[in-house]
């Protein structure tokens, strides 16, 4: 724990002002893109399968064009930050193309998202923020500032289906860093209750001065000598050196196909509705098959901290609004022209549409959840229904037509069922954050160093 305290107090090493300005502008642009994409996906909730198929084809063409342009850009880059950012975008673009094609095939086979009907389950907005990944350096390397001199570039990819977003690239990460913090806010739209958010952690070894061997020095000297020798002799010497070092010819062809830095997948994590909450929590990070002490990989702790928030749309957007007649228990006359709104697992009642439009407080609220009894009242014209809660009495509603009653009952049944499906997201209102387009630091939650250390104390080992 002394290691963590010492690392938290240590100041970050100074960087090039131009590089910092470039990275800040890039993060601002990426946040604006993520925000526009989440808004666009939310507006597609009511889209028909034909419209969604056209949108997916257009997105596939755009992503493929971006990948081709990025591959050409990598070979022209001379700055390390630009090369790393381009390689990251190329990896992200290829992953998006694969998932978009998968979603397009689902729609063509008739298993995609259908058009909205009466009583369909509600969707939600999901935000992932405050991602912090602890590192496990050896005490000698971290405390004495000696030994391990590796430097890494690290970023994360979070995806749910075809919605794939990436965090900013954090580099350099060396033995002076106790953890890697991502200030990005990733917002996912139109999420069902059974969503699974997969988080992937990638890294790239920037430099490793502590692992320079004699063979590497000899190989470097030969590579410099090859510049002044003919191509035929140079290729023969390079092939001989690779055979000495045990590198196969297939790896050479593979490195030619994948130009630029190749990021290694460190670990993955899957977050679900049960992991959501208002506070930052600790989650399991499952390592890949590669060993954690591999020289190309940074030492991981096996845990990460993040905040996952879920907000069903029906908590802030009206499910159904209309004029109904209302009659309470023990009352014989109907109160006509009442304005009723179904939202946030309750029926809000106003005496007239004027009060509703003036944003007045409702005169009465009737709870609608999984414990509520909803019945078809029948009536003389078959256009009434009743809503009853334990300890609150029964309320009867009069619809103008039978079709209106069928619509209200369908939405009431579905709304009560959604309360059970969304579990803690329906009971406790969580703040879903939006990607901030302003160049700012990580979002502050009022945590001091001591509170941060306490959070690490709660992390499982």
C-alpha positions as CSV (number, residue, x, y, z in Angstrom):
1,X,0.0,0.0,0.0
2,X,3.0,2.3,0.5
3,X,3.7,1.7,-3.2
4,X,0.3,3.0,-4.2
5,X,0.5,6.1,-1.9
6,X,4.0,6.9,-3.3
7,X,2.8,6.5,-6.9
8,X,-0.2,8.7,-6.3
9,X,1.9,11.6,-5.0
10,X,4.4,11.4,-7.8
11,X,4.0,14.0,-10.5
12,X,3.8,13.0,-14.1
13,X,6.9,13.7,-16.2
14,X,6.7,16.7,-18.5
15,X,5.7,16.1,-22.1
16,X,6.0,18.0,-25.3
17,X,3.5,20.9,-25.4
18,X,2.7,20.2,-29.0
19,X,2.1,16.5,-28.4
20,X,-0.2,17.4,-25.5
21,X,-2.1,19.9,-27.7
22,X,-2.4,17.3,-30.4
23,X,-3.7,14.6,-28.0
24,X,-6.2,17.0,-26.4
25,X,-7.6,17.9,-29.7
26,X,-7.8,14.3,-30.8
27,X,-9.6,13.3,-27.6
28,X,-12.1,16.2,-28.0
29,X,-12.8,15.1,-31.6
30,X,-13.3,11.4,-30.6
31,X,-15.7,12.4,-27.7
32,X,-17.8,14.5,-30.2
33,X,-18.0,11.5,-32.6
34,X,-19.1,9.1,-29.8
35,X,-21.7,11.6,-28.6
36,X,-23.2,12.0,-32.1
37,X,-23.1,8.2,-32.7
38,X,-25.0,7.5,-29.4
39,X,-27.7,10.1,-30.2
40,X,-28.1,8.7,-33.8
41,X,-28.5,5.1,-32.5
42,X,-31.1,6.3,-29.9
43,X,-33.2,7.9,-32.7
44,X,-33.2,4.6,-34.6
45,X,-35.3,2.8,-31.9
46,X,-38.4,3.0,-34.1
47,X,-36.7,2.3,-37.4
48,X,-38.0,-0.5,-39.6
49,X,-35.6,-3.4,-40.6
50,X,-35.3,-2.1,-44.1
51,X,-34.1,1.3,-42.9
52,X,-31.7,-0.3,-40.5
53,X,-30.3,-2.6,-43.2
54,X,-29.6,0.5,-45.4
55,X,-27.9,2.3,-42.5
56,X,-25.7,-0.7,-41.8
57,X,-24.6,-1.0,-45.4
58,X,-23.6,2.7,-45.4
59,X,-21.7,2.3,-42.2
60,X,-19.8,-0.7,-43.5
61,X,-18.8,1.2,-46.6
62,X,-17.6,4.1,-44.5
63,X,-15.6,2.0,-42.0
64,X,-14.0,0.1,-44.9
65,X,-12.9,3.3,-46.5
66,X,-11.6,4.6,-43.2
67,X,-9.5,1.4,-42.7
68,X,-8.0,1.7,-46.2
69,X,-7.1,5.3,-45.6
70,X,-5.7,4.6,-42.2
71,X,-3.5,1.8,-43.6
72,X,-2.0,4.2,-46.1
73,X,-1.6,6.9,-43.4
74,X,0.5,4.6,-41.2
75,X,3.2,4.2,-43.8
76,X,3.4,8.0,-44.2
77,X,3.5,8.8,-40.4
78,X,6.8,10.0,-38.9
79,X,5.6,10.9,-35.4
80,X,5.3,8.1,-32.8
81,X,1.9,9.4,-31.5
82,X,0.4,9.6,-34.9
83,X,1.6,6.0,-35.8
84,X,0.1,4.6,-32.5
85,X,-3.2,6.4,-33.0
86,X,-3.5,5.3,-36.6
87,X,-2.7,1.7,-35.6
88,X,-5.3,1.9,-32.9
89,X,-7.9,3.2,-35.3
90,X,-7.1,0.5,-37.8
91,X,-7.7,-2.2,-35.2
92,X,-10.9,-0.5,-34.1
93,X,-12.1,-0.1,-37.7
94,X,-11.5,-3.8,-38.6
95,X,-13.5,-4.9,-35.5
96,X,-16.4,-2.6,-36.4
97,X,-16.6,-3.9,-39.9
98,X,-16.8,-7.5,-38.7
99,X,-19.5,-6.7,-36.2
100,X,-21.5,-4.6,-38.6
101,X,-21.5,-7.4,-41.1
102,X,-22.7,-9.8,-38.4
103,X,-25.6,-7.4,-37.5
104,X,-26.5,-7.0,-41.2
105,X,-26.7,-10.8,-41.6
106,X,-28.9,-11.1,-38.6
107,X,-31.4,-8.5,-40.1
108,X,-31.3,-10.3,-43.5
109,X,-32.2,-13.6,-41.8
110,X,-35.1,-12.0,-40.0
111,X,-33.5,-12.0,-36.5
112,X,-32.6,-8.4,-36.2
113,X,-34.3,-5.6,-34.3
114,X,-38.0,-5.4,-35.5
115,X,-40.2,-2.4,-35.7
116,X,-41.6,-1.2,-32.5
117,X,-45.0,-2.5,-31.5
118,X,-47.4,-1.9,-28.7
119,X,-46.0,-3.2,-25.4
120,X,-42.4,-3.9,-26.6
121,X,-39.8,-4.0,-23.8
122,X,-38.1,-0.7,-23.0
123,X,-34.5,0.0,-23.8
124,X,-31.9,1.9,-21.7
125,X,-28.8,4.1,-22.0
126,X,-25.6,2.6,-20.5
127,X,-22.5,4.6,-19.7
128,X,-19.1,3.3,-18.8
129,X,-16.7,5.8,-17.1
130,X,-13.9,6.1,-14.5
131,X,-12.0,3.1,-15.8
132,X,-8.8,2.6,-13.8
133,X,-6.5,-0.4,-14.2
134,X,-3.9,-1.0,-11.5
135,X,-0.4,-2.2,-12.4
136,X,1.7,-4.7,-10.5
137,X,5.3,-3.6,-10.7
138,X,8.0,-5.2,-8.6
139,X,8.7,-3.2,-5.4
140,X,12.4,-2.8,-6.4
141,X,11.5,-1.3,-9.8
142,X,8.9,1.0,-8.5
143,X,10.3,2.2,-5.2
144,X,13.9,2.5,-6.1
145,X,13.2,3.7,-9.7
146,X,15.6,1.1,-11.1
147,X,15.5,-2.1,-13.0
148,X,12.4,-2.5,-15.3
149,X,12.6,0.3,-17.9
150,X,9.8,-0.8,-20.2
151,X,7.4,1.8,-21.6
152,X,3.9,0.9,-22.9
153,X,1.0,2.5,-24.8
154,X,-2.4,1.2,-23.5
155,X,-6.0,1.7,-24.5
156,X,-9.4,0.0,-24.1
157,X,-12.2,-1.1,-26.4
158,X,-15.7,-1.4,-25.0
159,X,-18.4,-3.1,-27.2
160,X,-21.9,-4.3,-27.1
161,X,-22.9,-5.8,-30.4
162,X,-22.2,-3.4,-33.3
163,X,-21.7,-0.5,-30.9
164,X,-17.9,-0.4,-30.5
165,X,-16.0,2.5,-28.8
166,X,-12.4,3.1,-27.8
167,X,-10.8,5.1,-25.1
168,X,-7.9,7.5,-25.6
169,X,-4.4,6.2,-25.9
170,X,-2.4,6.5,-22.7
171,X,1.4,6.6,-23.2
172,X,4.0,6.3,-22.0
173,X,3.2,4.0,-19.2
174,X,6.3,2.9,-17.2
175,X,7.3,1.9,-13.7
176,X,6.5,5.4,-12.4
177,X,2.8,4.6,-13.0
178,X,0.8,2.8,-10.3
179,X,-2.2,2.5,-12.5
180,X,-3.7,3.6,-15.9
181,X,-6.6,6.0,-15.8
182,X,-9.0,6.6,-18.7
183,X,-11.1,9.8,-18.3
184,X,-13.3,8.9,-21.3
185,X,-17.0,8.4,-21.0
186,X,-18.5,5.7,-23.3
187,X,-22.2,5.9,-23.9
188,X,-24.2,3.0,-25.4
189,X,-27.8,3.5,-26.7
190,X,-30.8,1.2,-27.0
191,X,-29.5,-1.5,-24.6
192,X,-31.8,-4.4,-23.6
193,X,-31.9,-5.6,-19.9
194,X,-29.8,-8.7,-20.9
195,X,-26.9,-6.7,-22.4
196,X,-23.3,-7.8,-22.0
197,X,-20.6,-5.1,-22.3
198,X,-17.2,-6.6,-23.2
199,X,-14.2,-4.5,-22.2
200,X,-10.8,-5.4,-23.9
201,X,-7.5,-4.0,-22.8
202,X,-4.7,-3.6,-25.4
203,X,-1.0,-2.6,-25.0
204,X,2.0,-2.0,-27.2
205,X,5.6,-2.1,-26.0
206,X,7.2,1.2,-26.9
207,X,10.8,0.6,-25.6
208,X,12.7,-1.9,-23.5
209,X,16.2,-0.7,-22.7
210,X,16.6,-3.3,-20.0
211,X,16.2,-6.3,-22.3
212,X,18.8,-5.3,-25.0
213,X,20.8,-8.5,-25.6
214,X,24.0,-9.2,-27.5
215,X,22.0,-10.8,-30.4
216,X,19.9,-7.7,-30.7
217,X,23.0,-5.5,-30.9
218,X,24.5,-7.8,-33.6
219,X,21.3,-7.8,-35.5
220,X,21.2,-4.0,-35.4
221,X,24.7,-3.7,-36.7
222,X,24.0,-6.1,-39.5
223,X,20.8,-4.2,-40.4
224,X,22.9,-0.9,-40.6
225,X,25.5,-2.7,-42.8
226,X,22.8,-4.0,-45.1
227,X,22.0,-0.5,-46.2
228,X,25.3,-0.3,-48.1
229,X,25.2,-3.8,-49.5
230,X,23.3,-5.0,-52.5
231,X,19.7,-6.2,-52.0
232,X,20.4,-9.8,-52.7
233,X,23.2,-10.0,-50.2
234,X,21.2,-8.0,-47.6
235,X,18.2,-10.3,-47.9
236,X,20.4,-13.4,-47.5
237,X,22.1,-12.0,-44.4
238,X,18.7,-11.0,-42.9
239,X,17.3,-14.4,-43.5
240,X,20.3,-16.0,-41.9
241,X,20.0,-13.8,-38.8
242,X,16.3,-14.7,-38.5
243,X,17.1,-18.4,-38.7
244,X,19.7,-18.0,-35.9
245,X,17.2,-16.2,-33.7
246,X,14.5,-18.8,-34.4
247,X,12.1,-16.6,-36.3
248,X,10.1,-18.4,-38.9
249,X,9.5,-17.1,-42.4
250,X,5.8,-17.0,-41.8
251,X,6.2,-14.3,-39.1
252,X,8.0,-12.1,-41.6
253,X,5.2,-12.3,-44.1
254,X,2.7,-11.6,-41.3
255,X,4.6,-8.5,-40.2
256,X,4.6,-7.2,-43.8
257,X,0.8,-7.6,-44.0
258,X,0.3,-5.8,-40.7
259,X,2.2,-2.6,-41.0
260,X,2.6,-0.4,-38.0
261,X,2.5,-1.2,-34.3
262,X,0.6,-4.4,-33.4
263,X,-1.2,-4.1,-30.1
264,X,-1.4,-7.1,-27.8
265,X,-4.7,-8.1,-26.1
266,X,-3.9,-8.2,-22.4
267,X,-7.3,-9.1,-20.8
268,X,-11.0,-9.0,-21.1
269,X,-14.0,-8.3,-18.8
270,X,-17.7,-8.7,-19.2
271,X,-20.1,-6.3,-17.4
272,X,-23.8,-6.9,-17.1
273,X,-26.8,-5.2,-15.4
274,X,-25.9,-6.7,-12.0
275,X,-22.6,-4.8,-12.2
276,X,-24.3,-1.4,-12.5
277,X,-24.4,1.1,-9.7
278,X,-24.0,4.8,-8.9
279,X,-20.4,4.3,-7.4
280,X,-17.2,3.1,-8.9
281,X,-16.8,-0.6,-8.3
282,X,-14.0,-3.2,-8.7
283,X,-14.4,-5.9,-11.3
284,X,-12.5,-9.0,-12.4
285,X,-10.1,-8.7,-15.4
286,X,-9.5,-12.0,-17.0
287,X,-6.0,-12.4,-18.4
288,X,-5.4,-13.9,-21.8
289,X,-3.4,-17.1,-22.3
290,X,-0.1,-15.3,-22.4
291,X,1.8,-15.1,-19.2
292,X,1.6,-11.9,-17.2
293,X,5.4,-11.7,-16.9
294,X,5.9,-11.7,-20.6
295,X,8.4,-9.0,-21.6
296,X,6.0,-7.5,-24.1
297,X,3.2,-7.1,-21.6
298,X,2.8,-4.8,-18.6
299,X,2.3,-6.4,-15.2
300,X,-1.5,-6.4,-14.4
301,X,-3.2,-6.7,-11.1
302,X,-6.1,-8.9,-12.3
303,X,-8.7,-6.3,-11.3
304,X,-10.0,-3.0,-12.6
305,X,-12.2,-0.2,-11.3
306,X,-15.0,1.3,-13.3
307,X,-18.5,2.9,-13.0
308,X,-21.3,1.3,-15.0
309,X,-24.6,3.3,-15.0
310,X,-27.9,2.2,-16.5
311,X,-30.9,4.5,-17.2
312,X,-34.0,3.0,-18.8
313,X,-35.6,5.4,-21.2
314,X,-39.0,5.0,-19.6
315,X,-37.7,6.7,-16.5
316,X,-37.3,10.1,-18.2
317,X,-39.5,9.7,-21.4
318,X,-43.2,9.2,-21.3
319,X,-44.4,5.7,-22.4
320,X,-47.9,6.8,-23.0
321,X,-49.9,10.0,-22.5
322,X,-53.6,10.7,-23.1
323,X,-56.9,11.9,-21.7
324,X,-58.9,9.4,-19.5
325,X,-61.7,9.5,-17.1
326,X,-60.7,8.7,-13.5
327,X,-62.8,7.3,-10.6
328,X,-61.3,6.5,-7.2
329,X,-62.4,3.9,-4.8
330,X,-65.7,4.8,-3.1
331,X,-66.5,7.5,-5.6
332,X,-69.5,7.1,-7.9
333,X,-69.0,9.8,-10.4
334,X,-66.3,10.0,-13.1
335,X,-63.8,12.8,-13.2
336,X,-63.8,13.6,-16.9
337,X,-60.9,15.1,-19.1
338,X,-58.1,14.0,-16.8
339,X,-54.7,13.9,-18.4
340,X,-52.7,10.7,-17.6
341,X,-49.0,10.0,-18.2
342,X,-47.3,6.6,-17.8
343,X,-43.6,7.1,-16.9
344,X,-41.1,6.0,-14.3
345,X,-43.3,3.2,-13.1
346,X,-46.2,5.3,-12.1
347,X,-49.3,6.9,-13.5
348,X,-49.3,10.7,-13.0
349,X,-52.7,12.4,-13.1
350,X,-53.6,16.0,-13.9
351,X,-57.1,17.5,-13.8
352,X,-56.6,18.9,-17.3
353,X,-54.2,19.1,-20.2
354,X,-53.5,22.7,-19.4
355,X,-51.9,21.8,-16.1
356,X,-49.8,19.2,-17.8
357,X,-48.6,21.6,-20.5
358,X,-47.8,24.2,-17.8
359,X,-45.5,21.6,-16.1
360,X,-47.6,21.7,-12.9
361,X,-47.2,19.0,-10.3
362,X,-49.6,16.1,-10.8
363,X,-52.6,15.9,-8.5
364,X,-52.1,12.2,-7.9
365,X,-49.7,9.4,-8.7
366,X,-50.6,5.7,-9.0
367,X,-47.7,3.3,-8.7
368,X,-47.2,0.7,-11.5
369,X,-44.7,-2.1,-10.8
370,X,-44.5,-5.9,-10.5
371,X,-46.7,-5.8,-7.4
372,X,-49.5,-3.8,-9.1
373,X,-52.7,-5.6,-10.0
374,X,-54.0,-4.5,-13.5
375,X,-57.4,-5.7,-14.6
376,X,-59.7,-5.3,-17.5
377,X,-62.7,-3.6,-16.0
378,X,-65.1,-4.3,-18.8
379,X,-67.9,-1.8,-18.1
380,X,-71.1,-1.2,-20.1
381,X,-69.1,-0.4,-23.2
382,X,-66.0,-2.5,-22.4
383,X,-63.7,0.5,-22.2
384,X,-62.6,0.6,-18.6
385,X,-59.7,-0.9,-16.6
386,X,-58.5,-0.8,-13.0
387,X,-55.1,-0.4,-11.3
388,X,-54.8,-1.5,-7.7
389,X,-51.8,-1.4,-5.2
390,X,-51.7,-2.9,-1.7
391,X,-52.6,-0.2,0.8
392,X,-53.5,2.4,-1.8
393,X,-56.9,1.3,-3.0
394,X,-58.2,0.8,-6.5
395,X,-58.4,3.4,-9.2
396,X,-60.7,2.9,-12.3
397,X,-59.9,4.5,-15.6
398,X,-62.4,5.2,-18.5
399,X,-61.0,5.1,-22.0
400,X,-62.7,6.9,-25.0
401,X,-62.7,3.7,-27.1
402,X,-62.0,0.0,-26.9
403,X,-58.9,0.4,-29.0
404,X,-57.6,3.0,-26.6
405,X,-58.2,0.6,-23.7
406,X,-56.3,-2.2,-25.4
407,X,-53.3,0.1,-26.0
408,X,-53.3,1.3,-22.4
409,X,-53.5,-2.2,-21.0
410,X,-50.6,-3.4,-23.3
411,X,-48.3,-0.6,-22.2
412,X,-49.3,-1.0,-18.5
413,X,-48.6,-4.8,-18.5
414,X,-45.2,-4.2,-20.3
415,X,-44.3,-1.3,-18.0
416,X,-44.9,-3.4,-14.9
417,X,-42.9,-6.3,-16.4
418,X,-40.0,-3.9,-17.2
419,X,-39.7,-3.0,-13.5
420,X,-38.8,-6.6,-12.8
421,X,-36.4,-6.9,-15.7
422,X,-34.4,-3.8,-15.0
423,X,-34.0,-4.7,-11.3
424,X,-31.8,-2.2,-9.4
425,X,-31.9,0.3,-12.4
426,X,-35.6,0.6,-11.8
427,X,-35.3,1.0,-8.1
428,X,-32.4,3.4,-7.9
429,X,-32.0,6.2,-10.4
430,X,-28.4,6.3,-11.7
431,X,-26.7,9.2,-13.5
432,X,-25.8,8.2,-17.0
433,X,-23.0,10.4,-18.2
434,X,-22.5,11.7,-21.7
435,X,-19.2,12.0,-23.6
436,X,-17.8,15.5,-22.8
437,X,-16.6,17.3,-25.9
438,X,-14.6,19.8,-23.8
439,X,-10.9,19.2,-23.3
440,X,-10.9,18.5,-19.6
441,X,-9.3,16.2,-17.1
442,X,-10.8,13.1,-15.6
443,X,-14.3,13.4,-14.1
444,X,-14.0,14.2,-10.4
445,X,-16.2,12.3,-7.9
446,X,-14.9,14.1,-4.9
447,X,-12.5,11.3,-4.1
448,X,-9.4,12.2,-2.1
449,X,-6.2,10.2,-2.2
450,X,-7.2,8.4,1.1
451,X,-10.6,7.4,-0.4
452,X,-8.8,6.1,-3.5
453,X,-6.5,4.0,-1.4
454,X,-9.5,2.6,0.5
455,X,-11.0,1.6,-2.8
456,X,-7.9,-0.3,-3.6
457,X,-8.0,-1.9,-0.2
458,X,-11.4,-3.4,-1.1
459,X,-10.0,-4.9,-4.3
460,X,-9.9,-8.7,-4.2
461,X,-6.4,-10.3,-4.4
